[in-house]
Amino acid sequence: TVDGAVALTLRQDSHQLSLSGQGTLSPDGRYLFRGTLQPRQGMPPLLALLVTRPTANNAPGPTPWQLQGKWLPQEQK
């Protein structure tokens, strides 16, 4: 990217969960990822409760997600 950040595309698909999204990792360690989660038929019921869409009707389809923060490298000794 223009400010030197690394642009990433994420995609994971299994019999339990499908995850896809895009994000950036800046030179100063800041990161931001946005995407969607989609439960699959093999997903354990407890995990499905965490992934399902928080709507009154629990509408089917992908659940949006966002993760942001700052990567803190370990101190070198």
N, C-alpha and C positions, 0 to 999 in steps of 0.2 A: 504494500500500500504506500501511499505518498509519505506518511509519517514514519515509515520503516517497520511497521507492524507486519506480522506474518498472518496471512489469511488462511483459514482452515475450513475444510468441509468434512463433516462427520457423517458416517453412515454405518449402522450396525443392524443386522437382521438375524433373528434366531426364531426358534419355535415358541419362545416365551415373550419376546419383546422386539419391536422395531423402533429404532431411534435414528433420526436424521436432523441435521442442522448445519449452521455455518457460524464462524466466529473469527475473532482476531486475538492475537497475542502481541502486545506492544513491547518495544525495547525496554521500557521501565518496569515490565512485569504485569501490567494490567491486562486482564482478559475479559472477553464478553462472548458468550455463546448463546444462540437462539435456535430453537428447532421444535420438533414435535416427537411425541412418544405415542406408539400405537400398541396396545396389548394384543397378544396372540392367544390362540386357543390353549397352548401349553403353559400359560402363565399361572403360577401358584395363586390361589385366591387372595392371600394376604398382600402379595405384591400388587395384584390387580386393584386393590383398594387404594393404594398409594398412587397409582398411575391414572385411574379413571378421571374423567373430566368432572370438575366440581360444578355441575349445573343441577337445577331442580329435577330435570328429567334424565340426568346422566346420559346426555346425547351421545350416540356412538360416533366414532371417528377419532382422529388424532388429538392428543392433549398437548397444547403449547407448553414449552418450558423455556426458561432463561436462567443462565448461570453467569455471574460476574464476580470479579474480585481482583486480588493482586497476588501474583506468585512471589513467595518469599524464599529465596535460595538459602540453603543451610550455610551457616558461617563456616568458613574454612579455618581449620585449626592448625 
